Amino acid sequence: MLHALRPSRSLPDRAAADLRSAIHSGGIVNEGRLPSEAQLVEQLGISRATLRQAISILEQEGLVQRRQGQGTFVVEPVQDLRNRLNDNFGVTDLIEASGSQPGTRDLEVAVQWADRQMVKRLALPARSRVVVARRVRLADDRLVAYTIDIIPATMLADREVDVETFRRWLEEERSVYRVVARLGLVIHYGIVTLEPVALEPKIATALELPAGTLALLMEQVDYTAEGVAVVHSYEYHHKAVETVQVYRKGPGPRL
């Protein structure tokens, strides 16, 4: 299902994200083909130029291909890949893309001094404060992940947003990416590290698992187009979480 877009990041990026989500959910594809350009422009509430840029983004990703005189088609093997690592998906997007309702419990928001790792990842001065949000993520009341999101405290202070407002926004939006957008910042890309880890007691208890259970940790730093680090995240995914699949283009010619 498509919906009219609200400005936050660039319109072509937003349109591409909405189309990508709709394609993965199977809501707009008819016999492998997307609706006509006129239909998409009307449903998204954007210009033809913006739509064409969005289609180009998906084409570069290998998700769709344009056929002269026939329309735009989904690349068939890719259509069924819901969670692709080359898409910068947050946990909320991951849950929604699987057709489930996202939820949160045990939310904790605190301001603290940045430790050495936070200073390094967010490129902060040595004596800096950060806002840390810890919570359990749910999909239709099913445990999905334990997440820790860290942002520089100056991001709030510079915009005269207090911690209670940040907490309320996080409860409303559920996604830290959407809260960052409300702060007027656009995340352009993220760098992620994946590794199996043994869960420490506090996180294991939150996920209702024995301490030491192996889980997938996704540690990510998200940046603006100017290369400014704005979010440092840890996502500890429950052992029952949906499998992540990867679309790998190529190999193509070796130069």
N, C-alpha and C positions, 0 to 999 in steps of 0.2 A: 504494500500500500504506500503510495507516494503522498507527500504533503508539502505545502508551500514552505519555502525556506526563509529562515530569519538570519540576518547578517551576523556573522561572528568571524569565522575564518573566511578566506576568499570564497566567493559564490561558486566558481567552478569546482573547488575542492568539496564544498558542501553538497553540491549537486551530484558529484561523483560518489560521495559517501552514501547519499540517499539511494542512488541507483544501485550501487554495489549491494547494499543491504536488501533492497527489494529483489534483486536478482537471486541472491543466496536464499531468500525465503520463498522464492518461486512465485511471488505475487504478481509480477507484471509480464512474465515471459510467456508468449504464445507460440508453441511449436518452435521454440528456440529463438524467436525474434522479439525484439523490443517493440513497444508501441511506436507509432510514427512520430516524427519530430514535432509536428503540430500538437499531438496529444501530450507528449512529454513536456513541452513548453507550457501548456495550459495547466497540467497537474502540478508542476514544480513552481510555477509562477515566476519564471525567469525568461531571459531573452534567448533567441536562437543562437546568438554568439556564445553566450555562457553555456548553453547546452552542448554546443559543438566542442567547446573546450573540455567539458566534463567527459564527453564520450572519448575524446582524445586521451585523457588520463587513463580511462579504463582500457582503451586500446593498447596503450603503452604497457599496462600491467599484464596484458595477454588475456583479459577477461572477456572482451568483445572484439568483433571484427566487422568492419563496414563492407558491404557488398554493393557495388555500383548498380543502381536501379532496383535493388531488392530491399535494402534497409540495413539495420544493425542487428547482428546475431551474437548470441552468447557462445563462447568457445565451449563446446559441449562437456569435455571432461572437467572443466573448471567450475561449471555451474554448481556442482554438488559439494564443492569445498567451502564449508561454512566459515572455518576459522583459519585464515591464511596468515602466516607470520609476516608477510610483506605488507599486510594491512595493519596500521597502528591502532589496534582494537584495545579499548579498556575493558575491564571486567563487566561493566554494565552493558556495553555494546555486545560483548560475547554472549551474555545471557539473553539479551533481546534478540540477537541474530539466531539463537537456537529456538526461538518461539516461546520463551519462558518469561515470567514476570520477575524483574530484579527486586531484591529486598536487602535490608541491612539490619544487623543487630549488634549489640555491644559496642556502639560507637564511642570512642574516646578521642577527644581533641585537646591538645595541650601545647603550650609554648615552652620551648626548652633551648638550652645552649646547643649549638651544632657540635657534634663530635667530629673527630678527624675524618671519618668516612663521608659525612654529610658535607663538610667543608670542601673536600676534594671533588665529590660528585657534582655539587652545585656551584663550584668555583666561588666560594664565599670568603670574605676576610676571616681571619682566625677566630675572633671573638664575635660571632654572629648568632642571632637567634633564629630558630625555625619553628614553623607550625607543623605538628605531627598529628595525623589522623589515623587511628587504628580501628579496624572494624572487621566483622565477619560478613561475608557476602553470601546471599541466598538466591536460588533460582526456584521459584514456586515453593518456597519454604524448604528447599533441599540445600544442604551445605555445599558451597562451591569453592570458596577461598577465604583466606585470612589476608588482609591487605594492610600495608603501611604506606601512606602517602606523605611526603615531606616537601614543604615549600618554604622559601625564604620568608621570614616575618616581614621584611620590607615590602614584599609584594602586596600585603594587606595595608601596612601603615601608609605607604605612598598613595594609596587610593582611599584612605580614611575608612577602611573596613575593619571592624573589630572581630575578635575571635568568635564571639557568640553569633555574629552575622554569618561568618564563614561556616560555622557548624550548622546553622539553619539552612544555608544554601546547599550544603552537602546532603542534608536530610531531604531537601526538596528535589534536588537534581539527581542524587545517588551517584553521579559520575564526577570525579575530580576534574576531568577534562571540561565538563560543562560549567563547573564553578570557575575554572581558569578563564573560560570564555566570558563569563559574567564580569570578571575583573578586567576585561578588555585586552586580554592576551591571546595570541594565536599560536598553538603548538604546530610546528611545521614538520618535525620528524622526531623519532626516538631511537635510542640505542639500547638494545636489550641483551642481557646475558641469561642463559638458561642453564640450570644445573639441578641435579637431584640432591636433596638435603635431608638429614634426619631432623624431624621436628623437635624443637625445644619444648619443655613441658607446658608453658603458657599457651603457645600456639596450638599444640596438639590437643590440649583440653578444650580450647575454643572450637576446634574442628571435630571434637568428640572422637579423637583417635588416641591410641596409646603413644606416650612419649617415645621418640626415636623412630616413629613411622616414617618411611621414605615418602617425600612429596616433591613435586616440581616447583622450584623457585624461579620466578621470572623477576630479575632486577633490571629496572629501566630508568633511564634519564631522558626526559623530554625537553626539546629545545624550540625556541622561536626561529624564524627564518634568519635572524641575525646571529644565531648560535648562542643565545643566552639560555642557560639551563634554568627551567622553571619548576619542574617536578622531579623528585627522586622517589621511585616506588619500589616496594617489595610485594610480590604476589605469591603467596604460598597456596598452591592449588591442591584441593582435596584429591585423594586417590581415585575417587569416582568421577572426576571431572572429565568432560568430553575430550576425545582425542583431537589434537591439533594437527592439521594437515598443511603441507607446504607445496605451493605451486612453484616450480623451478623452470625458468625459461631456458631454451637452448638445447644442446650446447652451441649449435651454430658453428661458423667457420672459426678456426684458430688463427689469430693474426700475430 
